[in-house]
Each structure stands twice: as structure tokens, then as C-alpha cells.
């Protein structure tokens, strides 16, 4: 920036070649025009730019659901500012360009409750799964009355996690049959975790993928 006092350009404003002339009060100044910055178009740049909007879209879909409160509790457990900040910190890097999402690594819960040992899944029917685990009830962080909870993302609603209705299954049961809703979906991602019976503490989740035959 340079002053144009007593110059032939004093009092003018506008663009001149590679410069911008402008006035501040009674003085006239000149500075170089900023270089044109091209819109990043490389695959890596596009993926980077898509991360935040993708994560924000999915978090917004949690509005009004218990999953949002579970994220808030995870934030308190991890000393984060809010459920929003916890969710983005855990998941933002899993989103990319062209609606890419690494579903296998998404997280919707965390806390001091433990996951059971050896959780496995079988799919006896296209819209039903069976979960098996070893009951590890032994402490306040693994209580026999901890409730199984299952969140699902369907491929026809790729940014919308939904929490299935109460599975009526406890940690001590060691088994659950989960029926998925009918619909046009072909692939579903399940996020299974346990919550204390007062819904004030939760475990991390485990991911399973099912596909209709």
C-alpha cells in the first residue's frame, strides 16, 4: 500500500492494470491487485473440501434423536465442547468427495461402559440379524442390566443414522435378534453398543454390515 498524495492519481479510485486505487478519507492509496486463486480441482483437494460438509450433514440428521444426546454424553466423557465437536473430531476425516463415507469407522457413542467380549453377527434372513456375545457383567462399567442399542444407516439414506426401537435385550442375555425395517435399501450398516439402564453412560460401538440377498 502506498500513498498517492500530490500525484496525478490523487483523488481517483478504481483499477489500473495490476493495481487498485482507493480512498480513505481525504487520502488516496494504491496497492497491487490480489492474484487470482484457482478453485482446487485435484481429487485430493476435492476430498479435503468435502469432509466438513459431509460430517455436518450427518450430524444434522441426529437432531431430535437420542443419538444426539448420546453424542453429547460422549463429548462430556472425552472433555469436548459439545456433541457436535466430538462427532466432527471422530468422524470428519471419514467423509470425502462424491458422497464417499467410510462407514466401517464411524462412531456414534463412547463412554466408560464396556463392550461385551467376542461380539459376532449372523444374518439368517435378508432383514434380520442375530448377535452373539459373551456376557462380561462384573462391574459398574459392565452391568448385567446394560441395554443393547443399535443404530443403522441404510444405503438409500446414506447420511441418516437411525436408532432402532428398544431391542429389549440386556448384556446378560448374550444374544439378540434384530429385525431391520422393510424398504428399498440393499445395504445396511449397524452400530451396536450398550447403554446403562438410566441412559447416562454408554460404551463404544462395533460395526457390522449386512446386504440383502
Residue pairs with C-beta under 8 A, 6 or more apart in sequence:
1 29
1 30
1 31
2 29
2 30
2 31
3 27
3 28
3 29
4 10
4 12
4 21
4 27
4 28
4 29
4 30
5 27
5 28
7 28
9 16
9 21
9 28
9 30
10 28
11 23
11 28
12 21
12 28
13 21
13 22
13 23
13 28
14 20
14 21
15 21
15 33
16 30
18 32
18 33
19 30
19 31
19 32
19 33
20 30
20 31
20 32
20 33
21 28
21 29
21 30
22 28
22 29
22 30
22 31
23 29
40 46
40 48
40 49
43 97
46 96
46 97
47 96
47 97
47 100
49 97
50 95
50 96
50 97
50 98
50 100
51 92
51 93
51 95
51 96
52 88
52 92
52 95
53 95
54 92
54 95
54 96
54 99
54 101
54 159
55 87
55 88
55 91
55 92
55 94
55 95
56 88
57 159
58 87
58 91
58 95
58 101
58 159
58 160
58 161
59 71
59 84
59 87
59 88
61 159
61 160
61 161
62 68
62 71
62 87
62 161
65 162
65 163
66 163
66 199
67 108
67 151
67 161
67 163
68 83
69 83
69 199
70 108
70 109
70 195
70 202
71 83
71 84
71 86
71 87
71 108
71 109
72 82
72 83
73 83
73 111
73 200
73 201
73 202
74 80
74 83
74 86
74 109
74 110
74 111
74 202
75 81
75 82
75 83
75 85
75 86
77 110
77 111
77 112
77 201
78 86
78 110
80 86
80 89
86 110
87 108
90 107
90 110
91 105
91 106
91 107
94 101
94 102
94 103
94 105
94 106
95 101
95 102
99 158
101 158
101 159
103 153
103 189
103 207
103 209
104 189
104 207
104 209
105 207
106 153
106 189
106 191
106 207
107 191
107 204
107 205
108 151
108 161
108 191
108 193
108 205
109 149
109 151
109 191
109 193
109 195
109 202
109 203
109 204
109 205
110 202
110 203
110 204
111 201
111 202
111 203
111 204
112 141
112 201
113 141
113 142
113 143
113 146
113 194
113 195
113 196
113 201
113 202
113 203
114 136
114 141
114 142
114 194
114 203
115 193
115 194
115 203
115 204
115 205
115 206
116 133
116 134
116 135
116 136
116 142
116 171
116 174
116 194
117 133
117 134
117 136
118 132
118 133
118 134
119 131
119 132
119 133
119 192
119 206
120 131
120 132
120 133
121 129
121 130
121 131
121 132
121 190
121 208
121 210
122 129
122 130
122 132
123 129
123 130
123 210
124 130
126 212
126 213
127 179
127 180
127 181
127 182
127 212
128 177
128 178
128 179
128 180
129 177
129 178
129 180
129 190
129 208
129 210
130 175
130 176
130 177
130 178
131 148
131 175
131 176
131 177
131 178
131 192
132 174
132 175
133 174
133 175
134 174
135 144
135 171
135 172
135 173
135 174
136 142
136 171
137 143
137 144
137 146
137 171
137 172
142 171
143 171
143 196
143 197
144 170
144 171
144 172
145 170
145 171
145 172
145 196
145 197
146 170
146 171
146 194
146 195
146 196
146 197
146 203
147 166
147 167
147 169
147 170
147 171
147 194
147 195
147 196
147 197
148 167
148 169
148 170
148 171
148 173
148 176
148 192
148 193
148 194
149 163
149 164
149 167
149 192
149 193
149 194
149 195
149 202
150 163
150 164
150 167
150 178
150 190
150 191
150 192
151 161
151 162
151 163
151 164
151 190
151 191
151 193
151 205
152 161
152 162
152 163
152 164
152 180
152 188
152 189
152 190
152 191
153 159
153 160
153 161
153 162
153 188
153 189
153 191
154 160
154 162
154 183
154 185
154 187
154 188
155 185
155 186
155 187
155 188
156 183
156 184
156 185
156 186
157 185
161 191
164 178
164 180
167 176
167 178
169 175
169 176
171 194
178 190
180 188
180 210
185 212
186 211
186 212
187 209
187 210
187 211
187 212
188 209
188 210
188 211
189 207
189 208
189 209
190 207
190 208
190 209
190 210
191 205
191 206
191 207
192 205
192 206
192 207
192 208
193 202
193 203
193 204
193 205
193 206
194 202
194 203
195 201
195 202
195 203
196 202
